[in-house]
Amino acid sequence: MPAKDIYHDNVKNALVKDKDGWIITHDPLRLKWGTNHLYVDLGAEQLLTAEKENRKIAVEVKSFTSHSNLADLENALGQYILY
């Protein structure tokens, strides 16, 4: 399982405190692709009472703290495309 980003808890708390009422369902969210497992930082859902259905999101937290912002961006874009 990958290490948590330095802003992981801040993002998680922001989702929970958001006025739209997100509920954290997975920390981390595990995705299976063939025999491989991928881990997205957070999975959350929101109950839409007017429509009686759920909205679900996957949240990947990035801080861009390495010596190369370009390498951080490349890594983040690669994960986004893969998910």
mmCIF file of the N, C-alpha and C atoms, coordinates in Angstrom:
data_MODEL
# 
_entry.id   MODEL 
# 
loop_
_atom_site.group_PDB 
_atom_site.id 
_atom_site.type_symbol 
_atom_site.label_atom_id 
_atom_site.label_alt_id 
_atom_site.label_comp_id 
_atom_site.label_asym_id 
_atom_site.label_entity_id 
_atom_site.label_seq_id 
_atom_site.pdbx_PDB_ins_code 
_atom_site.Cartn_x 
_atom_site.Cartn_y 
_atom_site.Cartn_z 
_atom_site.occupancy 
_atom_site.B_iso_or_equiv 
_atom_site.pdbx_formal_charge 
_atom_site.auth_seq_id 
_atom_site.auth_comp_id 
_atom_site.auth_asym_id 
_atom_site.auth_atom_id 
_atom_site.pdbx_PDB_model_num 
ATOM 1   N N  . MET A 1 1  ? 0.852   -1.171 0.000   1.00 0.00 ? 1  MET A N  1 
ATOM 2   C CA . MET A 1 1  ? 0.000   0.000  0.000   1.00 0.00 ? 1  MET A CA 1 
ATOM 3   C C  . MET A 1 1  ? 0.903   1.241  0.000   1.00 0.00 ? 1  MET A C  1 
ATOM 4   N N  . PRO A 1 2  ? 0.599   2.242  -0.845  1.00 0.00 ? 2  PRO A N  1 
ATOM 5   C CA . PRO A 1 2  ? 1.447   3.427  -0.932  1.00 0.00 ? 2  PRO A CA 1 
ATOM 6   C C  . PRO A 1 2  ? 1.338   4.307  0.312   1.00 0.00 ? 2  PRO A C  1 
ATOM 7   N N  . ALA A 1 3  ? 2.378   5.116  0.501   1.00 0.00 ? 3  ALA A N  1 
ATOM 8   C CA . ALA A 1 3  ? 2.384   6.056  1.627   1.00 0.00 ? 3  ALA A CA 1 
ATOM 9   C C  . ALA A 1 3  ? 1.398   7.190  1.372   1.00 0.00 ? 3  ALA A C  1 
ATOM 10  N N  . LYS A 1 4  ? 0.874   7.748  2.452   1.00 0.00 ? 4  LYS A N  1 
ATOM 11  C CA . LYS A 1 4  ? -0.062  8.865  2.334   1.00 0.00 ? 4  LYS A CA 1 
ATOM 12  C C  . LYS A 1 4  ? 0.703   10.152 2.031   1.00 0.00 ? 4  LYS A C  1 
ATOM 13  N N  . ASP A 1 5  ? 0.123   10.990 1.200   1.00 0.00 ? 5  ASP A N  1 
ATOM 14  C CA . ASP A 1 5  ? 0.667   12.299 0.873   1.00 0.00 ? 5  ASP A CA 1 
ATOM 15  C C  . ASP A 1 5  ? 0.578   13.192 2.107   1.00 0.00 ? 5  ASP A C  1 
ATOM 16  N N  . ILE A 1 6  ? 1.400   14.220 2.176   1.00 0.00 ? 6  ILE A N  1 
ATOM 17  C CA . ILE A 1 6  ? 1.395   15.088 3.367   1.00 0.00 ? 6  ILE A CA 1 
ATOM 18  C C  . ILE A 1 6  ? 0.074   15.839 3.545   1.00 0.00 ? 6  ILE A C  1 
ATOM 19  N N  . TYR A 1 7  ? -0.692  16.015 2.473   1.00 0.00 ? 7  TYR A N  1 
ATOM 20  C CA . TYR A 1 7  ? -1.966  16.717 2.563   1.00 0.00 ? 7  TYR A CA 1 
ATOM 21  C C  . TYR A 1 7  ? -3.164  15.774 2.638   1.00 0.00 ? 7  TYR A C  1 
ATOM 22  N N  . HIS A 1 8  ? -2.923  14.489 2.750   1.00 0.00 ? 8  HIS A N  1 
ATOM 23  C CA . HIS A 1 8  ? -3.989  13.478 2.733   1.00 0.00 ? 8  HIS A CA 1 
ATOM 24  C C  . HIS A 1 8  ? -5.086  13.782 3.758   1.00 0.00 ? 8  HIS A C  1 
ATOM 25  N N  . ASP A 1 9  ? -4.706  13.965 4.997   1.00 0.00 ? 9  ASP A N  1 
ATOM 26  C CA . ASP A 1 9  ? -5.702  14.190 6.060   1.00 0.00 ? 9  ASP A CA 1 
ATOM 27  C C  . ASP A 1 9  ? -6.442  15.508 5.876   1.00 0.00 ? 9  ASP A C  1 
ATOM 28  N N  . ASN A 1 10 ? -5.745  16.537 5.362   1.00 0.00 ? 10 ASN A N  1 
ATOM 29  C CA . ASN A 1 10 ? -6.404  17.817 5.114   1.00 0.00 ? 10 ASN A CA 1 
ATOM 30  C C  . ASN A 1 10 ? -7.498  17.668 4.064   1.00 0.00 ? 10 ASN A C  1 
ATOM 31  N N  . VAL A 1 11 ? -7.196  16.950 2.981   1.00 0.00 ? 11 VAL A N  1 
ATOM 32  C CA . VAL A 1 11 ? -8.185  16.752 1.917   1.00 0.00 ? 11 VAL A CA 1 
ATOM 33  C C  . VAL A 1 11 ? -9.344  15.909 2.434   1.00 0.00 ? 11 VAL A C  1 
ATOM 34  N N  . LYS A 1 12 ? -9.042  14.876 3.193   1.00 0.00 ? 12 LYS A N  1 
ATOM 35  C CA . LYS A 1 12 ? -10.084 14.016 3.754   1.00 0.00 ? 12 LYS A CA 1 
ATOM 36  C C  . LYS A 1 12 ? -11.015 14.826 4.661   1.00 0.00 ? 12 LYS A C  1 
ATOM 37  N N  . ASN A 1 13 ? -10.440 15.635 5.529   1.00 0.00 ? 13 ASN A N  1 
ATOM 38  C CA . ASN A 1 13 ? -11.251 16.463 6.433   1.00 0.00 ? 13 ASN A CA 1 
ATOM 39  C C  . ASN A 1 13 ? -12.082 17.483 5.663   1.00 0.00 ? 13 ASN A C  1 
ATOM 40  N N  . ALA A 1 14 ? -11.512 18.049 4.607   1.00 0.00 ? 14 ALA A N  1 
ATOM 41  C CA . ALA A 1 14 ? -12.254 19.030 3.802   1.00 0.00 ? 14 ALA A CA 1 
ATOM 42  C C  . ALA A 1 14 ? -13.464 18.382 3.137   1.00 0.00 ? 14 ALA A C  1 
ATOM 43  N N  . LEU A 1 15 ? -13.307 17.157 2.643   1.00 0.00 ? 15 LEU A N  1 
ATOM 44  C CA . LEU A 1 15 ? -14.445 16.463 2.031   1.00 0.00 ? 15 LEU A CA 1 
ATOM 45  C C  . LEU A 1 15 ? -15.541 16.192 3.054   1.00 0.00 ? 15 LEU A C  1 
ATOM 46  N N  . VAL A 1 16 ? -15.161 15.763 4.236   1.00 0.00 ? 16 VAL A N  1 
ATOM 47  C CA . VAL A 1 16 ? -16.142 15.436 5.277   1.00 0.00 ? 16 VAL A CA 1 
ATOM 48  C C  . VAL A 1 16 ? -16.871 16.694 5.752   1.00 0.00 ? 16 VAL A C  1 
ATOM 49  N N  . LYS A 1 17 ? -16.146 17.807 5.874   1.00 0.00 ? 17 LYS A N  1 
ATOM 50  C CA . LYS A 1 17 ? -16.746 19.050 6.367   1.00 0.00 ? 17 LYS A CA 1 
ATOM 51  C C  . LYS A 1 17 ? -17.473 19.832 5.282   1.00 0.00 ? 17 LYS A C  1 
ATOM 52  N N  . ASP A 1 18 ? -17.338 19.432 4.037   1.00 0.00 ? 18 ASP A N  1 
ATOM 53  C CA . ASP A 1 18 ? -17.965 20.128 2.916   1.00 0.00 ? 18 ASP A CA 1 
ATOM 54  C C  . ASP A 1 18 ? -19.481 20.146 3.083   1.00 0.00 ? 18 ASP A C  1 
ATOM 55  N N  . LYS A 1 19 ? -20.110 21.221 2.699   1.00 0.00 ? 19 LYS A N  1 
ATOM 56  C CA . LYS A 1 19 ? -21.563 21.369 2.843   1.00 0.00 ? 19 LYS A CA 1 
ATOM 57  C C  . LYS A 1 19 ? -22.335 20.373 1.993   1.00 0.00 ? 19 LYS A C  1 
ATOM 58  N N  . ASP A 1 20 ? -21.684 19.765 0.995   1.00 0.00 ? 20 ASP A N  1 
ATOM 59  C CA . ASP A 1 20 ? -22.365 18.802 0.127   1.00 0.00 ? 20 ASP A CA 1 
ATOM 60  C C  . ASP A 1 20 ? -22.464 17.407 0.748   1.00 0.00 ? 20 ASP A C  1 
ATOM 61  N N  . GLY A 1 21 ? -21.817 17.185 1.878   1.00 0.00 ? 21 GLY A N  1 
ATOM 62  C CA . GLY A 1 21 ? -22.001 15.949 2.624   1.00 0.00 ? 21 GLY A CA 1 
ATOM 63  C C  . GLY A 1 21 ? -21.331 14.704 2.063   1.00 0.00 ? 21 GLY A C  1 
ATOM 64  N N  . TRP A 1 22 ? -20.052 14.795 1.700   1.00 0.00 ? 22 TRP A N  1 
ATOM 65  C CA . TRP A 1 22 ? -19.331 13.611 1.224   1.00 0.00 ? 22 TRP A CA 1 
ATOM 66  C C  . TRP A 1 22 ? -19.042 12.673 2.392   1.00 0.00 ? 22 TRP A C  1 
ATOM 67  N N  . ILE A 1 23 ? -19.155 11.383 2.135   1.00 0.00 ? 23 ILE A N  1 
ATOM 68  C CA . ILE A 1 23 ? -18.848 10.354 3.122   1.00 0.00 ? 23 ILE A CA 1 
ATOM 69  C C  . ILE A 1 23 ? -17.656 9.560  2.588   1.00 0.00 ? 23 ILE A C  1 
ATOM 70  N N  . ILE A 1 24 ? -16.598 9.472  3.379   1.00 0.00 ? 24 ILE A N  1 
ATOM 71  C CA . ILE A 1 24 ? -15.415 8.720  2.961   1.00 0.00 ? 24 ILE A CA 1 
ATOM 72  C C  . ILE A 1 24 ? -15.760 7.233  3.059   1.00 0.00 ? 24 ILE A C  1 
ATOM 73  N N  . THR A 1 25 ? -15.659 6.527  1.945   1.00 0.00 ? 25 THR A N  1 
ATOM 74  C CA . THR A 1 25 ? -15.997 5.105  1.905   1.00 0.00 ? 25 THR A CA 1 
ATOM 75  C C  . THR A 1 25 ? -14.767 4.218  1.858   1.00 0.00 ? 25 THR A C  1 
ATOM 76  N N  . HIS A 1 26 ? -13.661 4.754  1.345   1.00 0.00 ? 26 HIS A N  1 
ATOM 77  C CA . HIS A 1 26 ? -12.420 3.975  1.223   1.00 0.00 ? 26 HIS A CA 1 
ATOM 78  C C  . HIS A 1 26 ? -11.221 4.882  1.487   1.00 0.00 ? 26 HIS A C  1 
ATOM 79  N N  . ASP A 1 27 ? -10.264 4.371  2.243   1.00 0.00 ? 27 ASP A N  1 
ATOM 80  C CA . ASP A 1 27 ? -9.040  5.112  2.545   1.00 0.00 ? 27 ASP A CA 1 
ATOM 81  C C  . ASP A 1 27 ? -7.891  4.118  2.695   1.00 0.00 ? 27 ASP A C  1 
ATOM 82  N N  . PRO A 1 28 ? -7.296  3.680  1.611   1.00 0.00 ? 28 PRO A N  1 
ATOM 83  C CA . PRO A 1 28 ? -7.429  4.084  0.209   1.00 0.00 ? 28 PRO A CA 1 
ATOM 84  C C  . PRO A 1 28 ? -8.488  3.264  -0.532  1.00 0.00 ? 28 PRO A C  1 
ATOM 85  N N  . LEU A 1 29 ? -8.802  3.718  -1.740  1.00 0.00 ? 29 LEU A N  1 
ATOM 86  C CA . LEU A 1 29 ? -9.710  3.018  -2.637  1.00 0.00 ? 29 LEU A CA 1 
ATOM 87  C C  . LEU A 1 29 ? -8.875  2.059  -3.482  1.00 0.00 ? 29 LEU A C  1 
ATOM 88  N N  . ARG A 1 30 ? -9.146  0.779  -3.373  1.00 0.00 ? 30 ARG A N  1 
ATOM 89  C CA . ARG A 1 30 ? -8.374  -0.228 -4.119  1.00 0.00 ? 30 ARG A CA 1 
ATOM 90  C C  . ARG A 1 30 ? -9.097  -0.569 -5.415  1.00 0.00 ? 30 ARG A C  1 
ATOM 91  N N  . LEU A 1 31 ? -8.379  -0.454 -6.512  1.00 0.00 ? 31 LEU A N  1 
ATOM 92  C CA . LEU A 1 31 ? -8.895  -0.827 -7.821  1.00 0.00 ? 31 LEU A CA 1 
ATOM 93  C C  . LEU A 1 31 ? -8.136  -2.053 -8.305  1.00 0.00 ? 31 LEU A C  1 
ATOM 94  N N  . LYS A 1 32 ? -8.820  -2.957 -8.958  1.00 0.00 ? 32 LYS A N  1 
ATOM 95  C CA . LYS A 1 32 ? -8.163  -4.154 -9.493  1.00 0.00 ? 32 LYS A CA 1 
ATOM 96  C C  . LYS A 1 32 ? -8.174  -4.068 -11.007 1.00 0.00 ? 32 LYS A C  1 
ATOM 97  N N  . TRP A 1 33 ? -7.030  -4.286 -11.609 1.00 0.00 ? 33 TRP A N  1 
ATOM 98  C CA . TRP A 1 33 ? -6.891  -4.276 -13.062 1.00 0.00 ? 33 TRP A CA 1 
ATOM 99  C C  . TRP A 1 33 ? -6.132  -5.541 -13.438 1.00 0.00 ? 33 TRP A C  1 
ATOM 100 N N  . GLY A 1 34 ? -6.878  -6.553 -13.892 1.00 0.00 ? 34 GLY A N  1 
ATOM 101 C CA . GLY A 1 34 ? -6.267  -7.860 -14.138 1.00 0.00 ? 34 GLY A CA 1 
ATOM 102 C C  . GLY A 1 34 ? -5.826  -8.454 -12.820 1.00 0.00 ? 34 GLY A C  1 
ATOM 103 N N  . THR A 1 35 ? -4.547  -8.787 -12.739 1.00 0.00 ? 35 THR A N  1 
ATOM 104 C CA . THR A 1 35 ? -4.001  -9.321 -11.487 1.00 0.00 ? 35 THR A CA 1 
ATOM 105 C C  . THR A 1 35 ? -3.330  -8.243 -10.650 1.00 0.00 ? 35 THR A C  1 
ATOM 106 N N  . ASN A 1 36 ? -3.369  -7.004 -11.113 1.00 0.00 ? 36 ASN A N  1 
ATOM 107 C CA . ASN A 1 36 ? -2.712  -5.893 -10.417 1.00 0.00 ? 36 ASN A CA 1 
ATOM 108 C C  . ASN A 1 36 ? -3.704  -5.113 -9.574  1.00 0.00 ? 36 ASN A C  1 
ATOM 109 N N  . HIS A 1 37 ? -3.186  -4.499 -8.527  1.00 0.00 ? 37 HIS A N  1 
ATOM 110 C CA . HIS A 1 37 ? -3.986  -3.637 -7.658  1.00 0.00 ? 37 HIS A CA 1 
ATOM 111 C C  . HIS A 1 37 ? -3.443  -2.222 -7.729  1.00 0.00 ? 37 HIS A C  1 
ATOM 112 N N  . LEU A 1 38 ? -4.346  -1.264 -7.910  1.00 0.00 ? 38 LEU A N  1 
ATOM 113 C CA . LEU A 1 38 ? -4.008  0.154  -7.915  1.00 0.00 ? 38 LEU A CA 1 
ATOM 114 C C  . LEU A 1 38 ? -4.677  0.786  -6.708  1.00 0.00 ? 38 LEU A C  1 
ATOM 115 N N  . TYR A 1 39 ? -4.049  1.787  -6.135  1.00 0.00 ? 39 TYR A N  1 
ATOM 116 C CA . TYR A 1 39 ? -4.604  2.433  -4.949  1.00 0.00 ? 39 TYR A CA 1 
ATOM 117 C C  . TYR A 1 39 ? -4.792  3.924  -5.193  1.00 0.00 ? 39 TYR A C  1 
ATOM 118 N N  . VAL A 1 40 ? -6.032  4.382  -5.129  1.00 0.00 ? 40 VAL A N  1 
ATOM 119 C CA . VAL A 1 40 ? -6.357  5.802  -5.172  1.00 0.00 ? 40 VAL A CA 1 
ATOM 120 C C  . VAL A 1 40 ? -6.478  6.243  -3.720  1.00 0.00 ? 40 VAL A C  1 
ATOM 121 N N  . ASP A 1 41 ? -6.025  7.451  -3.418  1.00 0.00 ? 41 ASP A N  1 
ATOM 122 C CA . ASP A 1 41 ? -5.959  7.885  -2.022  1.00 0.00 ? 41 ASP A CA 1 
ATOM 123 C C  . ASP A 1 41 ? -7.276  7.794  -1.269  1.00 0.00 ? 41 ASP A C  1 
ATOM 124 N N  . LEU A 1 42 ? -8.364  8.272  -1.863  1.00 0.00 ? 42 LEU A N  1 
ATOM 125 C CA . LEU A 1 42 ? -9.645  8.289  -1.165  1.00 0.00 ? 42 LEU A CA 1 
ATOM 126 C C  . LEU A 1 42 ? -10.789 7.925  -2.106  1.00 0.00 ? 42 LEU A C  1 
ATOM 127 N N  . GLY A 1 43 ? -11.775 7.258  -1.560  1.00 0.00 ? 43 GLY A N  1 
ATOM 128 C CA . GLY A 1 43 ? -13.034 7.047  -2.254  1.00 0.00 ? 43 GLY A CA 1 
ATOM 129 C C  . GLY A 1 43 ? -14.123 7.673  -1.402  1.00 0.00 ? 43 GLY A C  1 
ATOM 130 N N  . ALA A 1 44 ? -15.077 8.354  -2.030  1.00 0.00 ? 44 ALA A N  1 
ATOM 131 C CA . ALA A 1 44 ? -16.142 9.008  -1.272  1.00 0.00 ? 44 ALA A CA 1 
ATOM 132 C C  . ALA A 1 44 ? -17.439 8.917  -2.052  1.00 0.00 ? 44 ALA A C  1 
ATOM 133 N N  . GLU A 1 45 ? -18.530 9.047  -1.327  1.00 0.00 ? 45 GLU A N  1 
ATOM 134 C CA . GLU A 1 45 ? -19.831 9.089  -1.994  1.00 0.00 ? 45 GLU A CA 1 
ATOM 135 C C  . GLU A 1 45 ? -20.692 10.152 -1.344  1.00 0.00 ? 45 GLU A C  1 
ATOM 136 N N  . GLN A 1 46 ? -21.675 10.579 -2.102  1.00 0.00 ? 46 GLN A N  1 
ATOM 137 C CA . GLN A 1 46 ? -22.592 11.622 -1.650  1.00 0.00 ? 46 GLN A CA 1 
ATOM 138 C C  . GLN A 1 46 ? -24.000 11.183 -2.022  1.00 0.00 ? 46 GLN A C  1 
ATOM 139 N N  . LEU A 1 47 ? -24.880 11.176 -1.047  1.00 0.00 ? 47 LEU A N  1 
ATOM 140 C CA . LEU A 1 47 ? -26.268 10.810 -1.294  1.00 0.00 ? 47 LEU A CA 1 
ATOM 141 C C  . LEU A 1 47 ? -27.025 12.033 -1.793  1.00 0.00 ? 47 LEU A C  1 
ATOM 142 N N  . LEU A 1 48 ? -27.613 11.907 -2.968  1.00 0.00 ? 48 LEU A N  1 
ATOM 143 C CA . LEU A 1 48 ? -28.436 12.982 -3.525  1.00 0.00 ? 48 LEU A CA 1 
ATOM 144 C C  . LEU A 1 48 ? -29.882 12.671 -3.166  1.00 0.00 ? 48 LEU A C  1 
ATOM 145 N N  . THR A 1 49 ? -30.373 13.314 -2.133  1.00 0.00 ? 49 THR A N  1 
ATOM 146 C CA . THR A 1 49 ? -31.703 12.973 -1.615  1.00 0.00 ? 49 THR A CA 1 
ATOM 147 C C  . THR A 1 49 ? -32.812 13.293 -2.599  1.00 0.00 ? 49 THR A C  1 
ATOM 148 N N  . ALA A 1 50 ? -32.674 14.358 -3.360  1.00 0.00 ? 50 ALA A N  1 
ATOM 149 C CA . ALA A 1 50 ? -33.733 14.725 -4.293  1.00 0.00 ? 50 ALA A CA 1 
ATOM 150 C C  . ALA A 1 50 ? -33.867 13.697 -5.411  1.00 0.00 ? 50 ALA A C  1 
ATOM 151 N N  . GLU A 1 51 ? -32.752 13.095 -5.801  1.00 0.00 ? 51 GLU A N  1 
ATOM 152 C CA . GLU A 1 51 ? -32.787 12.132 -6.895  1.00 0.00 ? 51 GLU A CA 1 
ATOM 153 C C  . GLU A 1 51 ? -32.719 10.683 -6.415  1.00 0.00 ? 51 GLU A C  1 
ATOM 154 N N  . LYS A 1 52 ? -32.495 10.488 -5.121  1.00 0.00 ? 52 LYS A N  1 
ATOM 155 C CA . LYS A 1 52 ? -32.413 9.155  -4.523  1.00 0.00 ? 52 LYS A CA 1 
ATOM 156 C C  . LYS A 1 52 ? -31.342 8.286  -5.189  1.00 0.00 ? 52 LYS A C  1 
ATOM 157 N N  . GLU A 1 53 ? -30.195 8.868  -5.419  1.00 0.00 ? 53 GLU A N  1 
ATOM 158 C CA . GLU A 1 53 ? -29.089 8.097  -5.966  1.00 0.00 ? 53 GLU A CA 1 
ATOM 159 C C  . GLU A 1 53 ? -27.784 8.614  -5.381  1.00 0.00 ? 53 GLU A C  1 
ATOM 160 N N  . ASN A 1 54 ? -26.707 7.868  -5.584  1.00 0.00 ? 54 ASN A N  1 
ATOM 161 C CA . ASN A 1 54 ? -25.407 8.233  -5.038  1.00 0.00 ? 54 ASN A CA 1 
ATOM 162 C C  . ASN A 1 54 ? -24.485 8.763  -6.125  1.00 0.00 ? 54 ASN A C  1 
ATOM 163 N N  . ARG A 1 55 ? -23.659 9.723  -5.754  1.00 0.00 ? 55 ARG A N  1 
ATOM 164 C CA . ARG A 1 55 ? -22.547 10.163 -6.593  1.00 0.00 ? 55 ARG A CA 1 
ATOM 165 C C  . ARG A 1 55 ? -21.290 9.660  -5.922  1.00 0.00 ? 55 ARG A C  1 
ATOM 166 N N  . LYS A 1 56 ? -20.368 9.115  -6.693  1.00 0.00 ? 56 LYS A N  1 
ATOM 167 C CA . LYS A 1 56 ? -19.128 8.582  -6.134  1.00 0.00 ? 56 LYS A CA 1 
ATOM 168 C C  . LYS A 1 56 ? -17.945 9.255  -6.807  1.00 0.00 ? 56 LYS A C  1 
ATOM 169 N N  . ILE A 1 57 ? -16.894 9.482  -6.021  1.00 0.00 ? 57 ILE A N  1 
ATOM 170 C CA . ILE A 1 57 ? -15.675 10.072 -6.547  1.00 0.00 ? 57 ILE A CA 1 
ATOM 171 C C  . ILE A 1 57 ? -14.464 9.307  -6.033  1.00 0.00 ? 57 ILE A C  1 
ATOM 172 N N  . ALA A 1 58 ? -13.397 9.386  -6.786  1.00 0.00 ? 58 ALA A N  1 
ATOM 173 C CA . ALA A 1 58 ? -12.088 8.898  -6.348  1.00 0.00 ? 58 ALA A CA 1 
ATOM 174 C C  . ALA A 1 58 ? -11.193 10.124 -6.300  1.00 0.00 ? 58 ALA A C  1 
ATOM 175 N N  . VAL A 1 59 ? -10.444 10.286 -5.210  1.00 0.00 ? 59 VAL A N  1 
ATOM 176 C CA . VAL A 1 59 ? -9.625  11.476 -5.010  1.00 0.00 ? 59 VAL A CA 1 
ATOM 177 C C  . VAL A 1 59 ? -8.167  11.056 -4.864  1.00 0.00 ? 59 VAL A C  1 
ATOM 178 N N  . GLU A 1 60 ? -7.319  11.574 -5.730  1.00 0.00 ? 60 GLU A N  1 
ATOM 179 C CA . GLU A 1 60 ? -5.876  11.345 -5.634  1.00 0.00 ? 60 GLU A CA 1 
ATOM 180 C C  . GLU A 1 60 ? -5.258  12.636 -5.116  1.00 0.00 ? 60 GLU A C  1 
ATOM 181 N N  . VAL A 1 61 ? -4.518  12.557 -4.013  1.00 0.00 ? 61 VAL A N  1 
ATOM 182 C CA . VAL A 1 61 ? -3.934  13.729 -3.367  1.00 0.00 ? 61 VAL A CA 1 
ATOM 183 C C  . VAL A 1 61 ? -2.471  13.842 -3.793  1.00 0.00 ? 61 VAL A C  1 
ATOM 184 N N  . LYS A 1 62 ? -2.079  14.998 -4.263  1.00 0.00 ? 62 LYS A N  1 
ATOM 185 C CA . LYS A 1 62 ? -0.703  15.248 -4.697  1.00 0.00 ? 62 LYS A CA 1 
ATOM 186 C C  . LYS A 1 62 ? -0.190  16.524 -4.064  1.00 0.00 ? 62 LYS A C  1 
ATOM 187 N N  . SER A 1 63 ? 1.104   16.530 -3.670  1.00 0.00 ? 63 SER A N  1 
ATOM 188 C CA . SER A 1 63 ? 1.670   17.721 -3.035  1.00 0.00 ? 63 SER A CA 1 
ATOM 189 C C  . SER A 1 63 ? 2.788   18.376 -3.850  1.00 0.00 ? 63 SER A C  1 
ATOM 190 N N  . PHE A 1 64 ? 3.364   17.697 -4.819  1.00 0.00 ? 64 PHE A N  1 
ATOM 191 C CA . PHE A 1 64 ? 4.441   18.252 -5.644  1.00 0.00 ? 64 PHE A CA 1 
ATOM 192 C C  . PHE A 1 64 ? 5.587   18.761 -4.777  1.00 0.00 ? 64 PHE A C  1 
ATOM 193 N N  . THR A 1 65 ? 6.174   17.873 -3.968  1.00 0.00 ? 65 THR A N  1 
ATOM 194 C CA . THR A 1 65 ? 7.225   18.267 -3.033  1.00 0.00 ? 65 THR A CA 1 
ATOM 195 C C  . THR A 1 65 ? 8.617   17.790 -3.418  1.00 0.00 ? 65 THR A C  1 
ATOM 196 N N  . SER A 1 66 ? 8.766   17.105 -4.556  1.00 0.00 ? 66 SER A N  1 
ATOM 197 C CA . SER A 1 66 ? 10.103  16.640 -4.925  1.00 0.00 ? 66 SER A CA 1 
ATOM 198 C C  . SER A 1 66 ? 10.920  17.800 -5.492  1.00 0.00 ? 66 SER A C  1 
ATOM 199 N N  . HIS A 1 67 ? 12.148  17.521 -5.862  1.00 0.00 ? 67 HIS A N  1 
ATOM 200 C CA . HIS A 1 67 ? 13.024  18.565 -6.403  1.00 0.00 ? 67 HIS A CA 1 
ATOM 201 C C  . HIS A 1 67 ? 12.618  18.985 -7.813  1.00 0.00 ? 67 HIS A C  1 
ATOM 202 N N  . SER A 1 68 ? 11.803  18.175 -8.478  1.00 0.00 ? 68 SER A N  1 
ATOM 203 C CA . SER A 1 68 ? 11.398  18.483 -9.846  1.00 0.00 ? 68 SER A CA 1 
ATOM 204 C C  . SER A 1 68 ? 9.876   18.535 -9.955  1.00 0.00 ? 68 SER A C  1 
ATOM 205 N N  . ASN A 1 69 ? 9.357   19.746 -10.132 1.00 0.00 ? 69 ASN A N  1 
ATOM 206 C CA . ASN A 1 69 ? 7.913   19.887 -10.315 1.00 0.00 ? 69 ASN A CA 1 
ATOM 207 C C  . ASN A 1 69 ? 7.443   19.179 -11.579 1.00 0.00 ? 69 ASN A C  1 
ATOM 208 N N  . LEU A 1 70 ? 8.308   19.151 -12.595 1.00 0.00 ? 70 LEU A N  1 
ATOM 209 C CA . LEU A 1 70 ? 7.952   18.489 -13.839 1.00 0.00 ? 70 LEU A CA 1 
ATOM 210 C C  . LEU A 1 70 ? 7.807   16.980 -13.627 1.00 0.00 ? 70 LEU A C  1 
ATOM 211 N N  . ALA A 1 71 ? 8.690   16.389 -12.856 1.00 0.00 ? 71 ALA A N  1 
ATOM 212 C CA . ALA A 1 71 ? 8.582   14.958 -12.550 1.00 0.00 ? 71 ALA A CA 1 
ATOM 213 C C  . ALA A 1 71 ? 7.325   14.675 -11.741 1.00 0.00 ? 71 ALA A C  1 
ATOM 214 N N  . ASP A 1 72 ? 6.999   15.563 -10.793 1.00 0.00 ? 72 ASP A N  1 
ATOM 215 C CA . ASP A 1 72 ? 5.768   15.407 -10.012 1.00 0.00 ? 72 ASP A CA 1 
ATOM 216 C C  . ASP A 1 72 ? 4.545   15.479 -10.912 1.00 0.00 ? 72 ASP A C  1 
ATOM 217 N N  . LEU A 1 73 ? 4.542   16.424 -11.850 1.00 0.00 ? 73 LEU A N  1 
ATOM 218 C CA . LEU A 1 73 ? 3.431   16.568 -12.782 1.00 0.00 ? 73 LEU A CA 1 
ATOM 219 C C  . LEU A 1 73 ? 3.308   15.336 -13.678 1.00 0.00 ? 73 LEU A C  1 
ATOM 220 N N  . GLU A 1 74 ? 4.432   14.852 -14.155 1.00 0.00 ? 74 GLU A N  1 
ATOM 221 C CA . GLU A 1 74 ? 4.439   13.648 -14.996 1.00 0.00 ? 74 GLU A CA 1 
ATOM 222 C C  . GLU A 1 74 ? 3.850   12.459 -14.237 1.00 0.00 ? 74 GLU A C  1 
ATOM 223 N N  . ASN A 1 75 ? 4.218   12.290 -12.996 1.00 0.00 ? 75 ASN A N  1 
ATOM 224 C CA . ASN A 1 75 ? 3.702   11.209 -12.164 1.00 0.00 ? 75 ASN A CA 1 
ATOM 225 C C  . ASN A 1 75 ? 2.196   11.367 -11.935 1.00 0.00 ? 75 ASN A C  1 
ATOM 226 N N  . ALA A 1 76 ? 1.761   12.582 -11.615 1.00 0.00 ? 76 ALA A N  1 
ATOM 227 C CA . ALA A 1 76 ? 0.330   12.832 -11.363 1.00 0.00 ? 76 ALA A CA 1 
ATOM 228 C C  . ALA A 1 76 ? -0.499  12.594 -12.622 1.00 0.00 ? 76 ALA A C  1 
ATOM 229 N N  . LEU A 1 77 ? -0.027  13.074 -13.761 1.00 0.00 ? 77 LEU A N  1 
ATOM 230 C CA . LEU A 1 77 ? -0.765  12.869 -15.014 1.00 0.00 ? 77 LEU A CA 1 
ATOM 231 C C  . LEU A 1 77 ? -0.814  11.395 -15.387 1.00 0.00 ? 77 LEU A C  1 
ATOM 232 N N  . GLY A 1 78 ? 0.274   10.701 -15.144 1.00 0.00 ? 78 GLY A N  1 
ATOM 233 C CA . GLY A 1 78 ? 0.297   9.260  -15.423 1.00 0.00 ? 78 GLY A CA 1 
ATOM 234 C C  . GLY A 1 78 ? -0.733  8.505  -14.583 1.00 0.00 ? 78 GLY A C  1 
ATOM 235 N N  . GLN A 1 79 ? -0.829  8.836  -13.319 1.00 0.00 ? 79 GLN A N  1 
ATOM 236 C CA . GLN A 1 79 ? -1.819  8.197  -12.454 1.00 0.00 ? 79 GLN A CA 1 
ATOM 237 C C  . GLN A 1 79 ? -3.234  8.555  -12.905 1.00 0.00 ? 79 GLN A C  1 
ATOM 238 N N  . TYR A 1 80 ? -3.461  9.800  -13.251 1.00 0.00 ? 80 TYR A N  1 
ATOM 239 C CA . TYR A 1 80 ? -4.790  10.245 -13.695 1.00 0.00 ? 80 TYR A CA 1 
ATOM 240 C C  . TYR A 1 80 ? -5.205  9.465  -14.936 1.00 0.00 ? 80 TYR A C  1 
ATOM 241 N N  . ILE A 1 81 ? -4.317  9.357  -15.899 1.00 0.00 ? 81 ILE A N  1 
ATOM 242 C CA . ILE A 1 81 ? -4.630  8.644  -17.140 1.00 0.00 ? 81 ILE A CA 1 
ATOM 243 C C  . ILE A 1 81 ? -4.877  7.165  -16.850 1.00 0.00 ? 81 ILE A C  1 
ATOM 244 N N  . LEU A 1 82 ? -4.093  6.581  -15.977 1.00 0.00 ? 82 LEU A N  1 
ATOM 245 C CA . LEU A 1 82 ? -4.230  5.165  -15.648 1.00 0.00 ? 82 LEU A CA 1 
ATOM 246 C C  . LEU A 1 82 ? -5.557  4.876  -14.945 1.00 0.00 ? 82 LEU A C  1 
ATOM 247 N N  . TYR A 1 83 ? -5.971  5.744  -14.031 1.00 0.00 ? 83 TYR A N  1 
ATOM 248 C CA . TYR A 1 83 ? -7.225  5.519  -13.307 1.00 0.00 ? 83 TYR A CA 1 
ATOM 249 C C  . TYR A 1 83 ? -8.404  5.762  -14.204 1.00 0.00 ? 83 TYR A C  1 
# 
